[in-house]
Amino acid sequence: MSKEVSSISYTRAELLPLLKQKLNENGFLSKEVMSDVARQTGLPVNEVYGVSTFYSYLPVSETGKNVIRICKCLPCDLKGASAIIDSIRKELGIGPGEITADGKFSFEMVGCIGACDQAPAMMINDELYGNLTPDRVVEILKSY
């Protein structure tokens, strides 16, 4: 299904690439950006919001320069994700949903990062780190 707006035709399949483009331009997808995308595409704003909030790599609020994502699914939890979370809290002084004062890191809990075989795992930006220990987390964070 296509919508014609301002002589540019969009389909739902083109929504995700457009959101990624807006993310690169703005740093995150604010409500205003999502509304603009809805107007631009002719799609309902709730559909744009639904897609934007479904994917953890499409932040809808400001993030740090380096985004830490910890998996909160069962395999990571059973293999010690809480110790990894505590290690990040101690090293950076932030918890999930927070940004360091210098804006260098933000910390998010996400549904799954697709690394159950490497639990506990985390991602920093697009880099996956698995089979973590608290000491290894400190080393990884210091490398950033």
C-alpha positions as CSV (number, residue, x, y, z in Angstrom):
1,M,0.0,0.0,0.0
2,S,1.5,3.4,-1.0
3,K,0.7,6.8,0.2
4,E,1.3,9.9,-2.0
5,V,2.6,12.9,0.0
6,S,4.4,15.9,-1.5
7,S,4.9,14.0,-4.8
8,I,7.0,11.4,-2.9
9,S,5.5,7.9,-2.7
10,Y,6.1,5.8,0.5
11,T,5.2,2.2,1.4
12,R,5.3,0.7,4.9
13,A,8.4,-1.2,3.8
14,E,10.2,2.1,3.5
15,L,9.4,3.2,7.0
16,L,12.3,1.6,8.7
17,P,15.0,3.0,6.4
18,L,13.4,6.4,6.7
19,L,13.4,6.2,10.6
20,K,17.1,5.2,10.4
21,Q,17.8,8.2,8.3
22,K,16.0,10.5,10.8
23,L,17.9,8.8,13.6
24,N,21.2,9.6,11.9
25,E,20.1,13.2,11.4
26,N,18.7,13.8,14.9
27,G,20.5,11.4,17.3
28,F,17.1,9.9,18.5
29,L,13.5,9.7,17.4
30,S,11.7,12.3,19.4
31,K,7.9,12.6,19.3
32,E,8.3,15.6,16.9
33,V,10.4,13.6,14.5
34,M,7.9,10.7,14.6
35,S,5.1,13.1,13.9
36,D,7.1,14.6,11.0
37,V,7.7,11.1,9.6
38,A,4.0,10.3,9.8
39,R,3.1,13.5,7.9
40,Q,5.8,12.9,5.4
41,T,4.8,9.3,4.7
42,G,1.0,9.6,5.2
43,L,1.1,6.8,7.7
44,P,-0.7,7.1,11.0
45,V,1.5,8.5,13.8
46,N,0.7,5.5,16.0
47,E,2.1,3.1,13.3
48,V,5.3,5.2,13.1
49,Y,5.5,5.2,17.0
50,G,5.0,1.5,17.1
51,V,7.8,0.7,14.7
52,S,10.1,3.3,16.4
53,T,9.6,1.8,19.9
54,F,9.7,-1.8,18.8
55,Y,13.4,-1.8,17.9
56,S,15.9,-1.1,20.7
57,Y,18.4,0.3,18.2
58,L,16.0,3.1,17.4
59,P,16.2,5.3,20.5
60,V,13.2,7.5,21.2
61,S,15.1,9.6,23.8
62,E,18.6,11.1,24.0
63,T,21.4,8.6,24.4
64,G,25.1,8.7,25.3
65,K,27.8,8.5,22.7
66,N,28.2,4.8,23.5
67,V,25.0,2.9,24.2
68,I,25.3,-0.1,26.4
69,R,22.5,-2.7,26.0
70,I,22.1,-5.6,28.4
71,C,19.9,-8.5,27.6
72,K,17.1,-9.0,30.2
73,C,15.9,-12.4,28.9
74,L,16.0,-15.6,30.9
75,P,19.3,-17.1,29.6
76,C,21.3,-14.0,30.5
77,D,19.5,-13.7,33.8
78,L,20.2,-17.3,34.7
79,K,23.9,-16.9,33.7
80,G,24.5,-13.9,35.9
81,A,23.4,-10.7,34.1
82,S,22.7,-9.1,37.5
83,A,26.4,-9.2,38.3
84,I,27.1,-7.6,34.9
85,I,24.6,-4.8,35.6
86,D,26.1,-4.2,39.1
87,S,29.6,-4.0,37.5
88,I,28.4,-1.3,35.1
89,R,26.7,0.6,37.9
90,K,29.9,0.6,39.9
91,E,32.2,1.4,37.0
92,L,30.1,4.2,35.4
93,G,27.8,5.3,38.3
94,I,24.6,4.8,36.2
95,G,21.8,2.3,36.1
96,P,19.5,1.3,33.3
97,G,17.8,4.2,31.6
98,E,20.5,6.7,32.6
99,I,23.3,8.6,30.9
100,T,26.7,9.5,32.4
101,A,27.1,13.2,33.3
102,D,29.7,13.5,30.5
103,G,27.3,12.0,27.9
104,K,29.8,9.3,27.1
105,F,27.6,6.3,28.0
106,S,24.0,5.4,28.3
107,F,22.7,2.2,29.7
108,E,19.6,0.2,28.5
109,M,17.9,-3.0,29.3
110,V,16.6,-4.7,26.2
111,G,14.4,-7.7,25.4
112,C,17.0,-9.7,23.6
113,I,20.2,-9.1,21.7
114,G,20.3,-12.5,20.0
115,A,23.3,-13.9,21.9
116,C,21.7,-16.5,24.2
117,D,24.6,-18.9,23.4
118,Q,27.0,-16.3,24.9
119,A,25.1,-15.3,28.0
120,P,25.5,-13.1,29.9
121,A,26.0,-10.7,27.0
122,M,25.9,-7.0,26.2
123,M,26.3,-4.7,23.2
124,I,28.0,-1.4,23.1
125,N,26.8,0.4,20.0
126,D,27.0,-2.4,17.4
127,E,29.7,-4.5,19.1
128,L,28.6,-7.7,20.9
129,Y,30.4,-8.9,24.0
130,G,29.5,-12.4,25.4
131,N,30.4,-14.8,28.2
132,L,30.9,-11.7,30.4
133,T,32.3,-11.5,33.9
134,P,32.3,-8.4,36.1
135,D,36.1,-8.0,35.6
136,R,35.8,-8.3,31.8
137,V,33.0,-5.7,31.8
138,V,35.4,-3.2,33.5
139,E,38.1,-3.9,30.9
140,I,35.7,-3.4,28.0
141,L,34.3,-0.2,29.4
142,K,37.8,1.2,29.9
143,S,38.5,0.5,26.2
144,Y,35.9,3.1,25.3
